Amino acid sequence: MNSGPDTPDPQPPGGVPPGEERRGHVVRLLPISVLVLSGDRYFRAAATMLLSRRGCSVLSAAEEREAHEQALLAYVDVLVVELAAPATDHVRRARAIAARIDAAGSAAGRRVAPVGVVVVGEPEDLGDAGDAAAGSEQPVLDKWGPFERLYQAISERDRARRLPPVAGAAAWPASARRAGSG
């Protein structure tokens, strides 16, 4: 690999250049696991390839039943779902699908944080919903829009997930604590 003055330094999947310190940020040890749910095989193929190149672990499904089956077998961090329903139903329906995927993870015995959701659609199906939702917590993205926007939304949804605390659980196992530090 050539590392001359004209060659940019490689960046890790998280996007932080080597040597740049980021205090207070969590370093991800495993890749973001993304499930792409879309009836459009071309979108599934393109999204899978581009997300894989960014270091994500990607599954794809053509329909909800297939997505549910994959969620039983594999851990899912973020669901990218294409919906062709009326624009006002996009977010509600996507969250219902994510809730079923959460339930599948729980049924498989995994303690998981809620699945993050990114909703995409065709520009002509979005109408005013894409613009109106742009300032909201959950915008509807143009599925053929810039990939950077999709990847940024996936990263934000992943960071926004929180695992609820377990009553009586210590932050560190007793074996990892120093003597006298309590």
C-alpha positions as a Markdown table, in Angstrom:
| # | Residue | x | y | z |
|---|---|---|---|---|
| 1 | Met | 0.0 | 0.0 | 0.0 |
| 2 | Asn | 1.4 | 3.4 | -1.0 |
| 3 | Ser | 1.5 | 6.0 | 1.8 |
| 4 | Gly | 3.2 | 8.8 | -0.1 |
| 5 | Pro | 2.4 | 12.5 | 0.5 |
| 6 | Asp | -0.4 | 12.5 | -2.1 |
| 7 | Thr | -2.2 | 9.5 | -0.6 |
| 8 | Pro | -4.7 | 10.3 | 2.1 |
| 9 | Asp | -4.5 | 8.5 | 5.4 |
| 10 | Pro | -7.0 | 5.7 | 5.7 |
| 11 | Gln | -9.8 | 6.2 | 8.1 |
| 12 | Pro | -11.4 | 3.6 | 10.3 |
| 13 | Pro | -15.1 | 2.6 | 9.8 |
| 14 | Gly | -16.1 | 5.1 | 12.6 |
| 15 | Gly | -14.6 | 8.0 | 10.5 |
| 16 | Val | -12.1 | 9.3 | 13.1 |
| 17 | Pro | -8.6 | 9.7 | 11.6 |
| 18 | Pro | -5.8 | 7.8 | 13.5 |
| 19 | Gly | -4.2 | 9.9 | 16.2 |
| 20 | Glu | -7.2 | 12.2 | 16.6 |
| 21 | Glu | -8.4 | 12.1 | 20.2 |
| 22 | Arg | -12.1 | 12.2 | 21.0 |
| 23 | Arg | -12.8 | 12.4 | 24.7 |
| 24 | Gly | -16.1 | 11.1 | 26.0 |
| 25 | His | -16.9 | 9.2 | 22.8 |
| 26 | Val | -17.5 | 5.5 | 22.8 |
| 27 | Val | -15.3 | 3.4 | 20.6 |
| 28 | Arg | -17.3 | 0.8 | 18.8 |
| 29 | Leu | -15.8 | -2.7 | 19.0 |
| 30 | Leu | -18.2 | -4.4 | 16.6 |
| 31 | Pro | -19.5 | -3.1 | 13.3 |
| 32 | Ile | -22.9 | -1.5 | 13.2 |
| 33 | Ser | -25.3 | -4.3 | 12.2 |
| 34 | Val | -27.8 | -2.9 | 9.6 |
| 35 | Leu | -30.9 | -4.7 | 8.3 |
| 36 | Val | -32.1 | -3.2 | 4.9 |
| 37 | Leu | -35.7 | -4.0 | 4.4 |
| 38 | Ser | -36.9 | -3.0 | 0.9 |
| 39 | Gly | -38.8 | -4.6 | -2.0 |
| 40 | Asp | -36.4 | -2.9 | -4.4 |
| 41 | Arg | -33.6 | -5.4 | -5.1 |
| 42 | Tyr | -31.4 | -2.7 | -6.7 |
| 43 | Phe | -31.6 | -0.5 | -3.6 |
| 44 | Arg | -30.9 | -3.5 | -1.3 |
| 45 | Ala | -27.9 | -4.5 | -3.4 |
| 46 | Ala | -26.5 | -0.9 | -3.6 |
| 47 | Ala | -27.1 | -0.2 | 0.1 |
| 48 | Thr | -25.6 | -3.5 | 1.1 |
| 49 | Met | -22.5 | -3.0 | -0.9 |
| 50 | Leu | -22.0 | 0.7 | 0.2 |
| 51 | Leu | -22.6 | 0.0 | 3.9 |
| 52 | Ser | -20.3 | -3.1 | 3.8 |
| 53 | Arg | -17.6 | -0.9 | 2.4 |
| 54 | Arg | -18.1 | 1.4 | 5.4 |
| 55 | Gly | -17.5 | -1.5 | 7.7 |
| 56 | Cys | -21.1 | -2.3 | 8.6 |
| 57 | Ser | -22.4 | -5.8 | 9.0 |
| 58 | Val | -25.4 | -5.8 | 6.6 |
| 59 | Leu | -28.4 | -8.1 | 6.1 |
| 60 | Ser | -31.1 | -7.5 | 3.6 |
| 61 | Ala | -34.7 | -8.6 | 3.3 |
| 62 | Ala | -37.4 | -8.1 | 0.7 |
| 63 | Glu | -40.3 | -8.4 | 3.0 |
| 64 | Glu | -41.2 | -8.1 | 6.7 |
| 65 | Arg | -41.4 | -11.9 | 7.3 |
| 66 | Glu | -37.9 | -12.3 | 6.0 |
| 67 | Ala | -36.6 | -9.5 | 8.1 |
| 68 | His | -38.2 | -11.0 | 11.2 |
| 69 | Glu | -36.6 | -14.4 | 10.4 |
| 70 | Gln | -33.2 | -12.7 | 10.0 |
| 71 | Ala | -33.6 | -10.8 | 13.3 |
| 72 | Leu | -34.2 | -14.2 | 15.1 |
| 73 | Leu | -30.7 | -15.3 | 13.8 |
| 74 | Ala | -28.7 | -12.1 | 14.0 |
| 75 | Tyr | -28.3 | -9.0 | 16.1 |
| 76 | Val | -29.7 | -5.9 | 14.5 |
| 77 | Asp | -28.6 | -2.3 | 15.5 |
| 78 | Val | -30.4 | -0.2 | 12.9 |
| 79 | Leu | -33.2 | -1.0 | 10.5 |
| 80 | Val | -33.2 | 0.8 | 7.1 |
| 81 | Val | -36.8 | 0.4 | 5.8 |
| 82 | Glu | -38.3 | 1.5 | 2.5 |
| 83 | Leu | -42.0 | 2.1 | 2.8 |
| 84 | Ala | -44.4 | 3.0 | 0.0 |
| 85 | Ala | -47.4 | 3.6 | 2.4 |
| 86 | Pro | -48.8 | 7.1 | 2.7 |
| 87 | Ala | -46.0 | 9.4 | 3.9 |
| 88 | Thr | -47.8 | 10.2 | 7.2 |
| 89 | Asp | -47.6 | 6.4 | 8.1 |
| 90 | His | -43.9 | 5.9 | 7.3 |
| 91 | Val | -42.5 | 6.5 | 10.8 |
| 92 | Arg | -45.3 | 4.8 | 12.7 |
| 93 | Arg | -45.1 | 1.7 | 10.5 |
| 94 | Ala | -41.3 | 1.5 | 10.6 |
| 95 | Arg | -41.4 | 1.7 | 14.4 |
| 96 | Ala | -43.9 | -1.1 | 14.5 |
| 97 | Ile | -41.5 | -3.3 | 12.4 |
| 98 | Ala | -38.6 | -2.3 | 14.6 |
| 99 | Ala | -40.7 | -3.3 | 17.7 |
| 100 | Arg | -41.2 | -6.8 | 16.2 |
| 101 | Ile | -37.5 | -7.1 | 15.5 |
| 102 | Asp | -36.8 | -6.1 | 19.1 |
| 103 | Ala | -39.2 | -8.7 | 20.3 |
| 104 | Ala | -37.5 | -11.3 | 18.1 |
| 105 | Gly | -34.1 | -10.4 | 19.7 |
| 106 | Ser | -35.6 | -10.8 | 23.1 |
| 107 | Ala | -37.2 | -14.1 | 22.2 |
| 108 | Ala | -33.8 | -15.3 | 21.1 |
| 109 | Gly | -32.4 | -14.5 | 24.6 |
| 110 | Arg | -30.4 | -11.4 | 23.7 |
| 111 | Arg | -30.5 | -8.4 | 25.9 |
| 112 | Val | -30.6 | -5.7 | 23.3 |
| 113 | Ala | -31.1 | -1.9 | 23.0 |
| 114 | Pro | -34.0 | -0.8 | 20.9 |
| 115 | Val | -33.4 | -1.0 | 17.2 |
| 116 | Gly | -32.7 | 2.3 | 15.5 |
| 117 | Val | -34.9 | 3.1 | 12.5 |
| 118 | Val | -34.1 | 5.0 | 9.3 |
| 119 | Val | -37.0 | 5.4 | 6.8 |
| 120 | Val | -36.3 | 5.8 | 3.1 |
| 121 | Gly | -38.6 | 6.2 | 0.1 |
| 122 | Glu | -38.9 | 7.3 | -3.5 |
| 123 | Pro | -38.8 | 11.1 | -4.0 |
| 124 | Glu | -42.2 | 11.1 | -5.6 |
| 125 | Asp | -43.7 | 9.0 | -2.7 |
| 126 | Leu | -42.3 | 11.4 | -0.1 |
| 127 | Gly | -44.1 | 14.5 | -1.3 |
| 128 | Asp | -44.0 | 17.1 | 1.5 |
| 129 | Ala | -43.3 | 14.5 | 4.2 |
| 130 | Gly | -39.6 | 14.4 | 3.5 |
| 131 | Asp | -39.4 | 18.2 | 3.8 |
| 132 | Ala | -41.7 | 18.4 | 6.8 |
| 133 | Ala | -40.0 | 15.6 | 8.6 |
| 134 | Ala | -36.5 | 17.0 | 7.9 |
| 135 | Gly | -36.6 | 19.0 | 11.2 |
| 136 | Ser | -38.2 | 16.2 | 13.1 |
| 137 | Glu | -36.5 | 13.4 | 15.1 |
| 138 | Gln | -37.1 | 10.9 | 12.3 |
| 139 | Pro | -36.8 | 12.3 | 8.7 |
| 140 | Val | -37.8 | 10.3 | 5.7 |
| 141 | Leu | -34.9 | 10.1 | 3.3 |
| 142 | Asp | -34.8 | 9.9 | -0.4 |
| 143 | Lys | -33.5 | 6.3 | -1.0 |
| 144 | Trp | -31.5 | 7.4 | -4.0 |
| 145 | Gly | -30.2 | 10.5 | -2.4 |
| 146 | Pro | -26.6 | 11.0 | -1.3 |
| 147 | Phe | -25.2 | 8.0 | 0.4 |
| 148 | Glu | -23.5 | 10.2 | 3.0 |
| 149 | Arg | -26.9 | 11.3 | 4.2 |
| 150 | Leu | -28.1 | 7.7 | 4.6 |
| 151 | Tyr | -24.9 | 6.7 | 6.4 |
| 152 | Gln | -25.0 | 9.7 | 8.7 |
| 153 | Ala | -28.7 | 8.9 | 9.6 |
| 154 | Ile | -27.7 | 5.2 | 10.4 |
| 155 | Ser | -24.8 | 6.4 | 12.6 |
| 156 | Glu | -27.0 | 8.8 | 14.5 |
| 157 | Arg | -29.8 | 6.2 | 15.0 |
| 158 | Asp | -27.1 | 3.8 | 16.3 |
| 159 | Arg | -25.7 | 6.3 | 18.7 |
| 160 | Ala | -29.2 | 7.3 | 19.9 |
| 161 | Arg | -30.0 | 3.7 | 21.1 |
| 162 | Arg | -29.7 | 3.2 | 24.8 |
| 163 | Leu | -29.8 | 0.0 | 26.7 |
| 164 | Pro | -31.9 | 0.3 | 29.8 |
| 165 | Pro | -30.0 | -0.1 | 33.1 |
| 166 | Val | -30.4 | -3.4 | 35.0 |
| 167 | Ala | -31.4 | -3.0 | 38.6 |
| 168 | Gly | -28.6 | -4.0 | 41.0 |
| 169 | Ala | -26.0 | -4.3 | 38.2 |
| 170 | Ala | -22.6 | -2.8 | 38.8 |
| 171 | Ala | -20.9 | -0.6 | 36.1 |
| 172 | Trp | -17.9 | -3.0 | 36.2 |
| 173 | Pro | -17.7 | -6.6 | 37.3 |
| 174 | Ala | -16.1 | -7.0 | 40.8 |
| 175 | Ser | -13.1 | -8.8 | 39.2 |
| 176 | Ala | -12.3 | -5.7 | 37.2 |
| 177 | Arg | -12.5 | -3.2 | 40.1 |
| 178 | Arg | -9.3 | -2.2 | 42.0 |
| 179 | Ala | -9.1 | -3.1 | 45.7 |
| 180 | Gly | -10.4 | -0.2 | 47.7 |
| 181 | Ser | -11.9 | 1.7 | 44.8 |
| 182 | Gly | -15.4 | 0.5 | 45.7 |
